[in-house]
Amino acid sequence: MSTLEAIPNRPYSLAMGGSAVVAVALAALMGSSMGLTGPVLMGVMGVAAVMGAMFVAMLIGPTLITPENWGLAIMAVSGARTMLALGAMLVMVESMGLPRAPVVYSIMVPAALLMTVEACVAVMLLMARERARIRSSSPVHTTESSAPGQQTRSADGSIR
C-alpha cells in the first residue's frame, strides 16, 4: 500500500482566507441592507469572522491531521461551522429577540459561501492527489504494440 501525499496548504489557505474576508463583508452588506445596526450588525459580522477563521484548524499540520483523514477533517470543520451558525442564530433570534430575517440571512449567506468554497477546494485538492497517486502507481507504456487483450496507457494517461 502506498502512502498518501500531504495536501498542499497554500491553495486551501488562499481560497479560505479570501472567502473569510468576503464572508464578513457579505454579512455586513446583508445585515446593513436589512436594517441591522450597531452591536447587532457587529455580532453577525463577528459570527461570520469566526466561521471564516475556522479553516485555520486544517493548518494544524500532520501531527493531528494526517493525509489519510484530511477529507474527514474538512467535514468536521464544516459541521462545526454549521453548528456555530445555527447556535448563533438561535441565541440572537430566540434568546435576544432580534428580528429573524435579517439575522438569519446575515449569518446563513456567509456560511453557505464558506462551505461551498471549502467543499469545492477540498474536492479539487483530493482529486489532484488521487490523480497523482494513480499516475505514480500504474505503469505507463508509450508503445502502441502490446500483447492481444492487454491494455496500455499512453503518455497522456489515456488507456488504449
C-alpha positions in Angstrom: 0.0 0.0 0.0 1.4 3.4 -0.9 1.4 6.3 1.4 -0.7 9.3 0.6 0.9 12.6 -0.3 0.1 15.5 2.0 -2.5 18.0 0.7 -0.8 21.4 0.0 -1.9 24.1 2.5 -1.3 27.1 0.2 -4.3 26.7 -2.2 -6.6 25.8 0.6 -5.4 28.7 2.8 -5.6 31.2 0.0 -9.1 30.2 -1.0 -10.5 30.0 2.5 -8.7 33.2 3.7 -10.2 35.1 0.7 -13.6 33.6 1.3 -13.4 34.6 5.0 -12.9 38.2 4.1 -15.7 38.1 1.6 -18.0 36.3 4.1 -17.5 39.1 6.7 -18.2 41.8 4.0 -21.2 39.9 2.9 -22.6 39.7 6.5 -22.1 43.4 6.8 -23.7 44.2 3.5 -26.7 41.9 4.1 -27.2 43.0 7.7 -27.0 46.7 7.0 -29.2 46.4 3.9 -31.8 44.6 6.1 -31.7 47.2 8.9 -29.2 45.8 11.3 -27.1 48.5 13.1 -24.6 48.9 15.9 -23.9 45.9 18.2 -26.3 43.6 16.3 -24.5 44.2 13.0 -21.2 43.7 14.7 -22.5 40.5 16.2 -23.4 39.0 12.8 -20.1 40.1 11.4 -18.3 38.5 14.3 -20.1 35.2 13.7 -19.1 35.4 10.1 -15.5 36.2 11.1 -15.3 33.2 13.4 -16.9 30.9 10.8 -14.3 32.2 8.3 -11.4 31.7 10.7 -12.3 28.0 11.4 -10.3 26.9 8.4 -7.1 27.5 10.5 -7.9 24.2 12.2 -7.0 22.5 9.0 -3.5 24.0 9.0 -2.5 22.3 12.3 -0.3 20.0 10.3 0.5 16.4 10.0 0.6 15.8 13.8 -3.2 15.8 14.1 -4.5 15.9 10.5 -2.8 13.2 8.5 -3.2 12.9 4.7 -5.4 9.8 5.3 -8.0 11.8 7.2 -7.8 15.2 5.6 -11.1 14.9 3.9 -12.8 13.8 7.1 -11.3 16.8 8.9 -12.8 19.1 6.3 -16.2 17.5 7.0 -15.6 18.1 10.8 -14.8 21.8 10.3 -17.8 22.2 8.0 -20.0 20.5 10.6 -18.6 22.8 13.4 -19.3 25.8 11.2 -22.9 24.7 10.7 -23.4 24.2 14.4 -21.9 27.7 15.1 -24.2 29.3 12.6 -27.3 27.6 13.9 -26.3 28.3 17.5 -25.7 31.9 16.8 -29.0 32.3 15.1 -30.8 30.5 17.9 -29.2 32.8 20.6 -29.7 36.0 18.6 -33.3 35.3 17.4 -34.8 33.3 20.2 -32.9 34.5 23.3 -32.2 38.1 22.4 -35.4 38.6 20.5 -33.7 40.2 17.4 -35.6 40.3 14.1 -35.5 36.9 12.5 -35.0 37.5 8.7 -32.0 40.0 8.9 -30.1 37.8 11.4 -30.8 34.5 9.6 -29.8 35.9 6.2 -26.8 37.7 7.5 -25.4 34.5 9.0 -26.6 31.9 6.6 -25.4 33.5 3.4 -21.8 33.8 4.6 -21.9 30.3 6.0 -23.2 28.9 2.7 -20.4 30.8 0.8 -17.7 29.4 3.1 -19.0 25.8 3.0 -19.4 25.9 -0.8 -15.8 27.2 -1.4 -14.4 24.8 1.2 -16.1 21.8 -0.4 -15.0 22.8 -3.9 -11.4 23.4 -2.9 -11.3 20.1 -0.9 -12.7 18.2 -3.9 -10.2 19.7 -6.3 -7.2 19.0 -4.0 -8.3 15.5 -3.2 -8.9 14.7 -6.9 -5.4 16.1 -7.8 -3.8 14.0 -5.1 -5.7 10.9 -6.3 -4.7 11.6 -10.0 -1.1 11.9 -8.9 -1.3 8.7 -6.9 -2.8 6.8 -9.8 -0.2 8.1 -12.2 2.7 7.1 -9.9 1.4 3.6 -9.1 0.3 2.5 -12.6 2.9 1.6 -15.3 3.0 3.8 -18.3 3.5 2.2 -21.7 4.1 4.6 -24.5 4.4 2.0 -27.2 1.5 1.1 -29.5 2.3 -2.6 -29.6 1.0 -4.8 -26.9 0.0 -8.4 -26.4 -3.5 -9.3 -27.5 -6.1 -8.3 -24.9 -3.6 -6.2 -22.9 -4.4 -2.6 -22.3 -1.7 0.0 -22.5 -1.6 3.5 -21.1 -0.3 6.3 -23.4 1.9 9.2 -22.2 -1.2 11.4 -21.8 -2.8 9.0 -19.4 -5.5 7.5 -21.7 -6.0 3.8 -21.9 -5.7 2.0 -25.3 
